[in-house]
Amino acid sequence: MATAAVGGTLVIWWPAFTLGAYNAVFFTNVLALWAVATAVLLSGVVLRNRGALPWGGWIALLLPSVWILLAIVTPKAHGFPYLHYIEALLTLVGAPMLTWLLSRILVPDYAALPVFQRLVAVAATLAVGVLAFLLGKFNYLFLTCADFDVSGNNSPAHCAHGGPFHRR
């Protein structure tokens, strides 16, 4: 279960942080979700004879590709005004769903586990997502604008001024 929880948290922590810090989910976050979802989808195709992936899982794993197709066919001049909300929803809901699907695929005898144990990995992913969002929202408490600059990111509007954090 820990493997699936780690997989889900790797996908959700940075989008949740950037949503808190910048009020935006960056395209790189959505593409990371797409990459993981596509890898799980392709694995599901190979493992389909084991019944590891329910039909709802197939649909969930296709959603990031649907977002990309929407972005491709949307006129760039005017755009699709709600596409950003779809990105945020897709990322924040998709990571826990991926955790659940990874659990079904990677954990032998998944169905035999108690419901509580099955939900632990998804709950851990959700908890990390909420905590990462809060860390992004309150980044000024432990990061400075220079920390963002040094890392190659733009400084969020509410960062603390000062030099980068260095351990001594």
N, C-alpha and C positions, 0 to 999 in steps of 0.2 A: 504494500500500500504506500510505503514511503516513496518508492520510485515514481509512482503515478502522481503523488502530491508534489514532488520536486519538479516533475515535468510541467505540471499546471502552474506552479508558482514562477517558474522561469519565464513562462509566457505572460503572466499577468502583472508581475511586480513593476516593470518599467512603464507600461501603459498607464497603470494606476498612479504611479508617481508623477508622470508628466501631466496627467489629467489634473492632479492636485496642484502642481507647480505652475503649469502653463494654461490650464483650462482647455487642454487639447490632447487628443490622442494622435501621435505622429504616424505618418504612413508606414514608417519602418516597423512600428509595433503591429500594425494590421498585417503587414507582409510576414512578420515572424509568426503570427497566429495562422496565416494562410499556409506557411511552410510546414508547421507542426500538424495542422489539420490534414493537409495533403499527404504527409507521411503516414499518418494514422489511417487515412482513407485507403491508401495504396496497400498498407499492411492488412487492412480489413478485407481487401479484395483477395489477397493471398490466403488469408485465414478464414474466408467465408464459410468453408465447409465445416468449421468448428462452431459456427453460430455465434462467434464472438461479438458481432456487431448487429444490434437491432436496426430495423428500418429507420427509426427516428434518428439513430446515430449517423446513418448515411446522409440524411438530410442536413443534420447539424454540421457535419464535416464538409458539406458542399457550400455552406453559407459564405465562407471567406472567398471562394471562387466566384460566387454570385456577386459579392461586393466588387470584386475586380472587374467582372463583366459590366456591371452597372457603371463603374468609373470610366471604362473604356468607351461605352456607347453614349455617355452623357456629354452634351455639348460643353466644351471647355470655356466658352465665352460667358455663358450664363450659369452653367453647372446645375447640379441638383442640390437645392438648398438644404435638404435633409440628409445628404450623404454622410456628413460628419457625425450625425447622431447615430446613423447605422454603424459607422466605424466604432464608435464608443461602445454601443450596445453589443456589437459583435465581439469585441475584444473582452469586455468585462463579463459577459455571459458565456462566451466561448471557452475561456480558460477553465472554468470549473467543469463545463461539459466535456472538454478534452480530458481532464483529470478522471472523470467518471468512465469515459470510453477507454482510456489507457488502462485503467484498473480492470475493466472487463477483458481486455485483450492480454495484458501482461500477467495477471494474477491467476495461477491455476486454481480451479475450483472456486472461482469468484462467486458463483451463485450460492455456494454452500456457506459463505461467510455470513455472520450475523449482519443485519441491516446497519447497526451502529458502526461496525468496522468499515463497512462500505462507504458510509457517509463521512468518515473521519478524513479521508484524503480530500474530498471535495470541500469539507469545512476548513481544512488547513489552507487550501488554495484561496478560498473566499477571505479568510482571516488575513492572509498575506496581502491580498489585493486591497482590503480596507486599510490595513496598516500602511502600505506603500502610498496610498492616496493621501492619508493623513501626514505622512512624512513629506510628501510633495507640497501639501498645503501649508505646512508649518516648517518648510525648509530653512527659513531664516533663523530658526532656533539652533541649528547645528551646522549650517553651511553658509558660505558667503557668496556674493556675486562672483568673486574671483575664482571660487571653486568651480562654478559653472563654466566660466571663461576658459580656465586651464583644461577642463575636460573636453572642450570643443563645442559646448552647448551655449546657446544664448542664455543670458541671465533672465530669470523670470522677473516680473514686475515687482514682486514683494520680497526680493532677496535682501540679505543683510550686507551692507557695505563693509569692506575690509579685505585684508589679504587672504590668500588661500589657507586652508587648514593644513598644518603640518604637524606630524608627531615628532616630538623631540626626545 
